[in-house]
Amino acid sequence: MSSLHQSDPELFTLIKQEEQRQKNKIRLIASENYVSGAVMEATGSVLTNKYSEGYPGKRYYEGQQYIDQVESLAIQRAKDLFGAEHVNVQPYSGSPANLAVFFAFLNPGDTILGMALPHGGHLTHGAKVSISGKYFNAESYSLDQETGRLNYDAIREKALACRPKILIAGHSAYSRILDFAAFREIADACGALLLVDMAHFAGLVAGGVHPSPIPYADVVTTTTHKSLRGPRGAMIMCRQAHAAAIDKAVFPGLQGGPHNNTTAAIAVALREASTDAFKQYAAQIVKNAQALAGTLIDRGFNLVTGGTDNHLMLIDLTNKGVTGKVAAKALDAAGIVLNYNAVPYDTRKPFDPSGIRLGTPAVTSRGFKEEQMVQIGKWIDAVVADPTNTALQAEIAAMVQQLCAGFPAPGLEHLS
Ligand SMILES: *Cc1c(COP(=O)(O)O)cnc(C)c1O
């Protein structure tokens, strides 16, 4: 980055500091990852200079000789990887992708039904502060208070009572596999379209360790930057019957020109995600999550649902006498980065809730296996048991940095 170093030393320094942070800390934020150097290069390429409103073969600007091929390649790779009939790779991120789906099928005031935000749903699934909750009549389903799991009979009952136009499956903090056949049956029973938002677990679907929603859903949205390990962006996949409505909603309905540099990086990530190495990666994400979960359960941590089938876990810290925010800040000081999170039926406020959320996509990308996960679990236990002990935090942060030095992160190899 010699140009940046010369022209804007202030920004250069901040980026270098962030590189060091990503290199030296254990990143357990469930939605984050490390992209490859190849994805990074495509993201930082000259494609950022080009306007291309429209779709391949139907653009409003000239000079699309290469851009059309880039976008067509991204679309074809997504179709091949996920078995989708139609793919739109232009949404700027996961939130606008969901908004585009609503714009394609709903009028203001229409009813949608999604997982409640404090139970693991996403803001864009109808939270009151979000446009999805303000412009539409947003109803929600909750987790079972006893088991912490989805109760499909209760979702069915709710759906039949409120008759949504769109039923949404998908989450940002649920540690179990979704039953897409059950969601499909409920959508059919109430005459709804089924939208599956697989933002969090798309990489697990690509790697074959989570069932695919594609055979069941009318529309599937996903971010590309979480477990799928691509650039910040999103895709909408749908049945051919909905292709025109989806494309029209994205452009010109919601967006202008696509971010071609991102589209190229999505294509690179999709190629990576179709390899055997990625299948092993996805399987290791789940093994690592289960190793971490087991270590924490052995030390008296209360995991919502009692464990995990995917890449994440949610921990209720109430029995440890520590709030989520206090624990998250203490762990950050110890070099272990995660986020505080509401747990189902939380009695505390969202800005200082009872839980923390942990995920393994990023640490698995840098090559951590079960052995490292057990070590991380022990460090988490020590910090949470004594969250004001800054000497302990500094000691663990040094050990964390030493561990990380042995596992160069993708995209950051040049630092080691
Ligand atoms: C992360 C996420 C999104 C939103 O993605 P952004 O790119 O942050 O807008 C949408 N849905 C779910 C389920 C998510 O987890």
The ligand as an ORCA input file, in Angstrom:
! r2SCAN-3c Opt
* xyz 0 1
  C     -25.743    -10.234      8.696
  C     -27.162    -10.531      8.331
  C     -27.867     -9.726      7.411
  C     -27.422     -8.362      6.980
  O     -26.280     -8.213      6.386
  P     -25.549     -6.775      6.235
  O     -24.601     -7.098      5.162
  O     -24.948     -6.471      7.547
  O     -26.577     -5.779      5.807
  C     -29.123    -10.132      7.015
  N     -29.674    -11.250      7.504
  C     -29.053    -12.014      8.415
  C     -29.731    -13.230      8.934
  C     -27.781    -11.675      8.873
  O     -27.188    -12.419      9.803
*
